[in-house]
Amino acid sequence: MTNDNGDHDNDNAPAPPAKRLGRDEVRPLPKRFYKSVSVAPRQDLFEVHLDGRAIRTPAKQPLAVASEPLARAIAAEWEAQGERIDPATMPLTKLVNTAIDAVAERWDEVAADIVAFASSDLLCYRAATPDGLARRQRETWDPILAWAKEELGADFRLRQGVMPIDQPDEALDAVRRALDGVDAIALAALHVMTTIGGSAVLALAHTRGHLTLDQVWHAATVDETWQRELWGHDAEAAAATAFKRAEFAAASRCVDLLHSPR
């Protein structure tokens, strides 16, 4: 669909995935309505075009980004669609839409939410038993917290169990300062990684190049991995973990593309 300016709206693409309406009725995914996908410069930004017309976000803003590699990756998601458009296969489009429509207008609120995660960061809550899990947490998480202290100036307190910890204001202020200068798209990606991983420290360590994607995911899933090794494979849990890792990886790729040379 196009609007009065001839731009493509995202009213029907990407749309919510197929969902059950009644007992046997399922809403189909929207049909692909375009033939060609391209990237075009617009001032200092890059737009994604469908059949030569610019895509707009659900809030009717231009889907335009400062990174040409990111624009081309978004275009590739649209190009890869078949007869129907499946938003589940378009994580970069979803993330950038969110950044443009929501995060750009609520930057301080989103940053504050990341800092709130840091106040109850996964890495600060340790198991007392079993010894194997406690040791694995120490070996995996302590070096990352040492990096946060040295690199960010954030010195976090630790506690066994799940009772809340009052983290020093200085540590939380350091996390907030680490977000200064981060644009809306990168902040949206950081927020995704923070919420999925349960740790602002892990998200920052990854986006600043201290941890690879495999390393950060290993650190974020120490407890889950221990449970799986103890109790065996659970298909439902494995599917949920795979979905979360894919979302985390998409956010990670988004940050990489933002900083990629043209």
N, C-alpha and C positions, 0 to 999 in steps of 0.2 A: 504494500500500500504506500501511496505517496501523500504528502501533505500539500497545502496550497502553494508552498514554495518549490514543490517538485522533489523534496527530500523524502527518503524512505523513513517512515516511522518504525519503531520496534513494537508496535501494537500486536502484531501477529508473529513476530520473529525477533529474538527468541521469545516464545510464550511459555507459560507454565507447562511442564511435561504432562503427558497424558495422565488423567486421573479419573478414578471411579466416581461416577455421578449417582448411580443407583446400584441396584443389586447386580445387574448385568451390563449396564451402560458405561462405556468408556469414551471420554472425549479424545478425539484423535489429535495428534500433533499437527500443526499447521503445515500446509503444503509449501514447498519451495516455489517462490513467485518470481525469481530472478534467474538470469542466465549467466551473467558475467560478474566477477568481483575484481575490484582494483583498489589501489591506494593512490591518493592524490594529495599534493601539498596544499596547505591553506595557511597563508601567512607563515608563522613559525611552527605550525602543527601539520599533522598528517591525518587525513580522513580516510575512512573506508567507504567505497562506493559500490553500490549494486546497480548494475546496468547503467553506470555513469552518474548515478544520483547518490548523494551522501546519506549515510545511515544517521538516524537520530536515536537518542536514548529513549527509554520509556517516558521520561519527563520532557521530551521534545528538544533536548539540547544536542548539538552536533557531537557525534562520536568521533572525537579528534584527540590525538595524543602527540606529545612532543618527540616521541621516539619512532623513527621509521621502522626499525625492526619489530617493535611491538605492534604497530599498525599492520605490518605484513603478516604477523602471526595471527592477529584477529581476523584479517582477511582470509587466511588459510582455513580458519574454523568455518567461516561462511562458505568457502569454496568446497569444503569437504562434505557439506550436507547433501543428502541424497534427495529422494522424492519428497521427503518431509523434513522439517527442521526440528532437531532434537536439542533443546537447550542444555541437556546434561553433557553433551559433547562440546560445549562452547564455554569453558570456564573463564577464559581470558575476556571474552565479551561480557560475561556476567560481572566479573570483577571490575572492569573499566566502567561499565554502566553504573555500578554502585558508587564507584569513586566520583564520577562526574555528577551524578544526581544527588548523592547524599553526603559523602565524606567531604567534598569540597566546601559545602555549606556548614558542616559541623566538625571542622577539623579539630578544634579544641576539645569537643566532647569525645571524639574517637580517640584522641591522644590520651585523654584522661582515663578512658576505659582500659587502654593498654597499661597505663601506670597502675590502675586498680588491680589488674592481673599480677603485676609485679609485687604488689603488697601481699599476695597470697600465692607466690610463685611455686610451681611444682617442685623445683629443685630444692626448696627450703624445708620440705616436709619429708621426714625420713622414717623408715621402718625400724623398730627396735628388734624385731625378729621376723622371719628367720635370719640367721646370720648370713646366709648366702645372698639374700636380697639386700640386706643392709650393706654388705660389702660391695655388691654391684652398684648400688646407688652412690656410695662414696667414690668408687673408682671412676664412675662415669660423670657424676655431677660436680664433684669437688673441683676438678680442673676448670670447668666452665665457670663456676662461681669465682675462682681465682682470676680468670680472664676478665670477668665483669668488674672485679675490684680494681684491677690494674688498668684496664682499657677505659672503663666508664666512670670509675670512681664510686662504684656502687658496692658497698660492703653489707651483705645480707646476713641476717641471723637465721639459725637453723633450729629445728625442733623435731623431736620424735613424736609420732602420732599426727592427729589432724586438728588439734586445738589451734585456734588462730594465733598468729604471731604479730606483734606490733613491730613492723619494720622501721628502721631509722628513717626519719624524714630526709636525711642526706642521701640515702640509697635511692629513695623514690624520686627525689629531685634530680639525681644523676640519670635515671631512666628517662625522665621527662626531657632533660637537656639533650639526650641522645636522639630525640625525635625532632629537634629543631632543624628546620630546613628541609624536612622530608615532604615531598609533594603529596597531593591527595591520592594518587594511584599507589605510590609506594606505601603510604600510610594504610590504605585499605588492604594491601597485601600483607603488611606487618600485622594488622589486626586479625586477618584470617589465620595466619600462622600462630599467633599468640593464643587465640581461642581454641584452635584445634590441638595445639601442643600443650596448652595449659601453662605456658611460660613465656613471659616477655623477654626474659634473659636468653632463652634459646632462640627466639625469633631474631633478636638483635645480633646474637653471636653468628647466626647463619647469614643474615643479610650483610654483615660487615666482613664476611669472608673467613671467620674463625672456624666454622664448621661446614663441612660439605652437607649436601642434602641427605645422604645416607647416615652421616654422623649425627645430624640433628634429629633425624627420625628415630634412630637408635636411642638417643638420649630421652626423647619424648615418650618412648614406649618401654622403658625399662620394666615398669611394674607389669604391663600387659604381657611382655615377653616372658617374664618369670611365671606368671599364672599359666600361660600356654604350655611352658615346659613342664610345669607341675601337673596340670590336669589334662593336657592333651589338646588336640585340635578341635575347635568348635566352628562349624561352617558359618553360622550366623555372625559370630564375633569376627571371624576372618573377613567376611564381606564388608562389615561395618568399618573395620580397620583399613581395608583396601580403598574404600570410598574416601575416608578421611585423608589417607596418604595422597590420593590423587588430587584432592582439593589443596592440600598443603603444597604439593609439587607444582601445581598450577600457579599458586601465589609466588612461590620461589622463582619460577620461570618468568613471571611478570616483572619481578624486580631485576632479574638478569637482563631482560630485554630492554628495560628502561635505561640501563647503563651500557648497552651494547653500542659499539660504534656503527655509524651508518654504513 
